[in-house]
C-alpha cells in the first residue's frame, strides 16, 4: 500500500466536526459521573477469629505444663478438661486385647458415680457416653456443675439414685481422664498421638468391665446409652450376656450406615487438613483449633433438625453492631460474607465453644470406632469375634418388685412387650436384616429398650426400628420399642426429659 498517497487523501478530507449539542452533552455527563472513591479493605471477622485464637493459645502456652513432662496434668490435653480431682480413676496394669491391634499394655479409666451400691452389688447401672462427653453426667459433691445428663440422674429421675448405683466412664480413647491418643506412652515418654491403636466399640466396653471387675461388681442391673453410648450398650450386652441384666439403646444403631460414616468422615477430613494437626503430633505446639471448629460445625448440623432451626431461627439476620448499623441506616443492608444469618452465628458459636475443649485425635479415633461398628454376623465373624451364648439366667427384677412377696406378676414381668403402632413389621426388610438378627443372637434373652426419634438425621429412626426387628427375629420376646416425635433431632436424648426419661424410668423400674 502507498502510505504517502493515503496520508494526502486524509489531509484533503478532514474528519467531520462534532455537533455542538453533542459536545455539550458529553461535557455535562462527565461532570455528573461520580468520582471513584478509595474503598476500605474487606473485613472478615470470622477469619480473623482464627488468628486471634491462635495468638491467645501462644500467649498462654508458656504457662501451660508440657504434656510429656508433667505427670500432674493427667493424660488429657491441658486445655479445658474436667478437674482430675473431681473424678476417680482406675489403673489397669494388664494388657487389654483389642479388635484391630495388638493389646494395649495398660490403661487408665476415669469414672464418676451416683447413688448407693447395695450390699449385694446388684443395683448397678453402667451409663455410656456419646462421642465427646466426659464421665461428668451429673453434678456430684466433688463437681457441683451440671453434667451432660443432669436432668436424668437423681432421686426419682430416669436413673433413680434412690434405687440404683450409677457409674459413668470417660471412654477408652477419650481425653477426660481415660487413656487416649493424648496420654503419655510410657515406652517413649511422649504422647501416643497417632501411634495410638485403632479402637472398636467392643474395646471400650471391655475396658469398662475391667473397671467393674476392680469394683467387685459381677453383674449389671442395666447397661444404658445414647448415640455412641447406645452402641456401647448393645456391645456390652453382646459381650457379657450373663452379666448385663437389661439393655437400653437410645438414638443408636447396631450397624453404622453409609450416611453417618460420610458425615463423620467430613469432620475428620477438615480436621486433618488443618496444618496444625501435623499428622497427629501437635502436643508440643498449636492444636488444630481451626479444623476442630469446622468439624464441630459439621457435627452440629447432624445433631439437630431443619424444622427446629426453622422455628428457632427462620431466616432472621444477626443484629448489626452500632457502627455497621449507622452505615446502612439509609440504605439496603449489605450482606456479609461472614456469619449474617442467625443460624450461621449459632454454628459459629458452637464451633468456637468446642474447638479447644476436646482433643482432636480423640475425635478422630472415637468417630472412626463408631464408623467401624457393625453387629451383623458376617462382620463379627470377619473380626474373629465369637458370639457367646444368650443368657440362661432370669433377667433381674426391679428393686421395687424384687422386694415384694413372690406373685405371678414376677413371672410375667419381662414378657410385657410394647410394640409401637407406628412401627409395623417391615414388609420389605433390608437384605442385611437376617444377618443382623443372627449377629444379635447373644441378646435373645436380654430385656431391651429401643428408643428412636423421627427427626434424627444422624441415626435415622429406621436404624432403631431395624435393631428392634433384628432382636425379635433373633427370638427376643422382651423388646420394647418407642418412637418419639419432636423437632430436636439427634439431641432429643439430651433434651426431652419427659418422654426419654419416662420411657427409661418405666423400663427400669
N, C-alpha and C positions, 0 to 999 in steps of 0.2 A: 504494500500500500504506500502511496506517495503522501507522507505525513505533512510536507510543506504545503501541498495543494489543499489538504483538509484544513490546515490552520488558516489559510487565506479565506476559504469559504465560511468558516465560523466567524471570522472578523467581519465579513461582508454582511452576514445576517446575525446580529447580536440577539440574545435571548429577549423575549417579550417582557416588558416591565410588569411588575406585580401591581394589581389594582390597589388603590389607597385604602379602601374599606377592609380589604383582607389583611393589609399590613397593620391597621389599627386594631382589628380583632385579635390578631396574633399577639400584639403588644399587651392588650388587656388580659388575655388568657395567661400570659406568662406572669403578669403582675399578681394574679389571683391564685396561682398554684402554691400550695404550702411548701415551705422550705423544709426538707428533711431534717429532723432533729436527731441528735445522738440518743440512742436507746440505752437504758440501763442493762447491765448484764443479766441474763436469765437467772432466776433464783430457784433452787431445787432443795428446799429444806429436808425433804425425805432422803436425799442422797447425802447431804451434809451431815445428817444424823449419824451415819456410819463412821465418818471421820471423827466426829465429836465423841462418840462412844469409844473409839479406839484410843483417843487421847486420854480419856478418863481411865481406861484399863492400864495404859502405860504409866499414868501418874501414880496409880496405886500399886503397881506391880512390885516396886521396890520394897514396899511394906508387907507384901504377902510372903509367907514361908514357901520355900521351894517344895514342889510336890515330891521330890525324891530325897529331901534332906530333913524333913520334919515329920517324925512319926506321930506327933500330936495332931497333925492336920487331918488325919484319917485318910482313907483310901479315895474319897471323893475329891473333886476339884475344890480349891479353896473359895471359889465364887458361889455365893448363895446356896448354902446347904443347911439342912436341919442341924441344930447343935448336937454334937456327939454325946453331950451329957443328957440329952432328952430321950435317947433310945438305948435299948440293951443290945448287946452283940453276943453272938456265939461263934467261936473259932473252931472250925472243923479241921483237924490236923491230918486226916487221912485222905488219900486220893478219892476224887469223885468221878465215876465213869461218865463220859459224855457221849452223845449220839454221833457227832460228826468229827470228833477229835480225840486224841489221847486224853486220859484222865487229867484233870487239873489237880495238882499235888495237895492243895489246901485252899480253904476259902473262909471268909468271914460273912456272917449274915446278920443284918440289923433287923430288929423287930420291936414292936410295942404291944401291950396287952391291955384289956379292959375286962372288968368283971372279976368273979372269984372262981378259981378252979375247985371243983368238987373233990371230996376225999377220994372218990373212985376214979377221978380224972376222966369222966365220961360226958362232960358237958362242953367240950371244946369245939369251937368253930374256927376254921382257918380261912381268913379273908385274903383274897388275891387281888392285887392291884392292876391298874391299867399300865400303859407303856411307861409313862414318865412320873408316876406317883411314888411318894416315899411311903415309909411304914406309918406315917402320921395320919391315920384315917380319922381320928377324933381326938379331942383335947384330953390331956392327962395331967396329973399333978406336976410332972416334970416339964410339960409343954402345954400351957393353957390356951394356946392359939387354936382356932378352929382347924379341924382336919378336913381332908377331901371328902369324907362321908359323915360329917358331923351330925347331920340330922337323921342318920340311920342307925347310930350306935348309942346305946344308953338305956336307962331304965324304961321299960315299956315300949321301946322303939323296935324297929325291924329286927335288929340284932340286940335282943333284950339282955342287958347285963345283970338283971335280976335272976336270970335263968342260966346264961351262958358265959363261958370264958372265951373271949375273942382274941385271936393272935393275928397280927398283920405284919408281913415282912417286906423289906425292900428286895426286889428280885435279884437273883444272880445276874450279873451283867450291868446292874444299876450303878448309881453314883451317890447314893444317900446312905452310906454306911456299909453296904454289901460289896463284896469283891466284884470288880468290873474292869474295863479297859484302863480306867484312870488309877487303879490300885497299883501299888509298888510290887513288882515281881522280885521276890527275894533272891532269885538266881542272878539278877542283873543289878538290883538296887535302883532300878528306874521303873516308871510306869509301864505296864504292859503295852499300852497304845494298841495298835492293830496287830500286835503279836498275840493278843488275847484270842483264845479259841472261839470259833463259831459255835453259838449255843442253839439249843432247841427248847421248846416249851417244856418238854419232858425233863430236861436237865434242871430247869428252875424248880419244878415240882419235887424232884428227888432231893435237891438241896434243902427245901423246906422240911421234908420228912427227916432229914438228918437233924434238924433243929428239934423237931418233935421227939425224936429218939432221945436227944440230950435232956429233954424236959421230963422224960419218963411217960410220955403220952403215947399209948398204944393205939388208940382209936379216936377218930374224929366223929363228933355228932354230925357235922356237916362241913362241906367244902363249898365256899361261896365266892363268886367272882363276876365282874362285869368287864366287857370289852376284852382286852387281852387276858384279864383275870378270869373271864368265862372259859377261855381256852385252858388256862391252868387248872381250873376247877374240874373240867372234864378229864384232863390228863391225870390229875391226882386220883380221881375215881377209877380211871382205867388202870393205872399202875398198881394201886393198892385197894382192890375191891373189898377186901375184908376189913380194911382199916378206915374206910370212908363210909359213914352211915348214910348220908344224903348228899346230893349234888345240886347246886343252884348255878345256873348259867344264864346270865343276863346280857342281851345285845352282843352275843358272841357267835362263834361258829365252830364246827368240827373240821372244817376244811377251808382254808383261805381261798377266796375267789380271785380270779384274774383282775377284777376291777379294784379290789382292795390292795392287791400286790402293786398294781400300777400307781395307785395314789401314794403308797409308801415309797416306791422307787423314785418318784418325782421328788419327794422330800430329801431322800438320801443324795440324789443327783445334784441338787442345788447346794447342799451342804458340802459335798466332796469337791465341788467346783470352786469353793472359796479357797484362795491361795493359802490362807492361814491354816487350813486343815492339814496341809503338809503330809498327806498320806497317813494321817492319824497321829503324827509325832509333833504335837503342838504344846505339850505341857510345860515346857520351859520358855514359851513365847506367847504370842497372842492366840487366843482361841478363835475358831472360825465363827465369830459372832454374826457376821452378815449372812452367811449361809444358814445359820441356825434361825435367824429371824425370818428369812424367806421360807424355810422348811416349816416353821410354825404357822405361818400364814396359810400355806397349802393345807396343813393338817386341820386348821380351824375351819376351813371351808367344808371339810368332810365331817366335822363334829356336829354341825348344826344343819338347819334345813332352809330352803328357799322361802317357804311360807312364813317361817318365823322372822326372817330378815325383812320380808315384805311388811309384816305387821310392825316390826320394831324400828326399821329404818326407812322403808319405802325408797323413794328417790330423793330424800332430803339431802341438802348440802350442809357442809360444816359452816358454823358461824365465823364470819371473817374477822380477823383482828382489826382493831380500830384504824390502823394505818392503811390496811388494804381496803377497808370499808369506805374510807374517805375518798380513795381514788375512784371507786366505782359507784359512788352515791348518785351521780348524774348520768350514768351510762349503764349499758348492759354488763352484767357481771362477766368478767373474763375467766374462763375455766382455767384451772391449774393442772399441770401435768403430774404434780404430786397429789396425795390424797385430797379429794374435794368432796366426794360423796361420803355420807356418814358411814356407810358400810366399809369404805376404804379406810377411814380413820379407825374403825373398830379393828380391822385386820392388822393395821399398822401398830396399834396399841398392843394387841395380843402378841405379835411377834417381838415387839420391844420388851415386853414384860418377861418373856420366856428365854430370850437368847443367851442370857448369862446365868440362868438358874439351873441348867441341866447340861450334862456333859455330852458333847457332840458324838463321841464314839459310842457312848451308851445308847443314844438314839439309833445309831446305825446298827449296832449289834442286836438290840432288842426288837427293832422293827423287822429285821431280817428273820429273827426267830419266829415272828408272827407269820411272815410270808411262807415259811417252811412248814407250818403246821398243817398236817393232813392225817386224819384218823381213818382213812379208808384202809381196808385190809391189805390191798396191794402195796400201798405206800408204807405201812408199818412193816410188812414183810421185807421190802427193799432195804429198810433201815435195820433189819435183823432184830426187831422188837417183838419178842414172843408174847402173845396175849395170855395173861393169867386167866384162870377160870373165874367165872362170875361168883359172887359171894354166895355162900350157902347158909350163913347165919342170918337170923331175922334182922331186919333193919331196926335201928333204935327207935324207941317211943319218945315223944316229947316229955320233958320233965313233969309237966302238968298232968299227963296221963300215966306216966310210969309210977307216980306216987300214989295213984288210986288203986283200990282193990281190983283184982282181975275181973273183966267182964267181956262179953262178946265184942264190944267195941274195940278192945285191944287187938283182937284177932283180925278185924277187918279194917283197921285204921289205914294201912298203906294201900289198900285196894281201892280207895276212893279217888278215882282219877277224874280229871277235869278236861274235857275236850272243848276247845274254842269253837264257837259257832262260825267264826269267820275262817276257820281252818279245816275244811273238809279233806278227806284223804285225797292225795294227788291223783288226778285222772291220767296225767302224762308224766310220770316220775322221771327225773333226770337219770341218765344212763349210769351214773356213779352211785345212785342211792342204795342199791343192793350191796355194793362194795363197801359203802359206809356202814350199813347195817351189820355186815359181817365184822367190820373193824370195831364196832361198839359193843360187841358181844360180851366183853367183861363187865359191862354196865347193865346187863339184862335184869339183875335183881336189886339194883340200887334205885331208891326213890329219887326222882329227878324233877326239878322245876326249871322250865324254859320260859324266858320272857323275851318277846320281840317288840320292836317299835316300828310302826308303819311309816314314819317319816325318816327313818335311819337310812342314809345313803352309803355309809361306810360298811356296815354289816346289815344289808337289806333284810327285811323280815322273812324273805324266802329262805334265808340261811337258818334262821331259828326253826321255821316250820320243818326244814329238812332234818335238823337234829332230832326234833320230836318224832317225825315219821320214822327215821332210821332206828331210833331206840325202840319204838313199838314193833317195827319189823324184826328187831333182834329178840323180841319176846318180853320186853319190859312193860308190865301192866301197871306200873306206878309212875307214869309220866303225867305231869301237869303242864299244860301249855296255855299261856296267856299272851294276847296280842294287844298292845297299848296304842292308843291314838296320840293326839297332841302334835305340836309343831317343833318340839325341841330337838328332834333328830337323835343322833347317837348319844348326845349328852343327857338324854332323858333319865338315864340311870343315876345321874348326879342331882337332878332337879325335881323329879316327880316323886316326892316323898309319900304322897297319899297312895298312889297306885303301885309303884315299885315296892315301897316299904310295906304296904298292906299285903301284897302277894307273898313277899318273903316271910312276913310275920305269920301269916296263915299257914304257910307250908312248914315252917319250922316248929310252930307252937300249937 
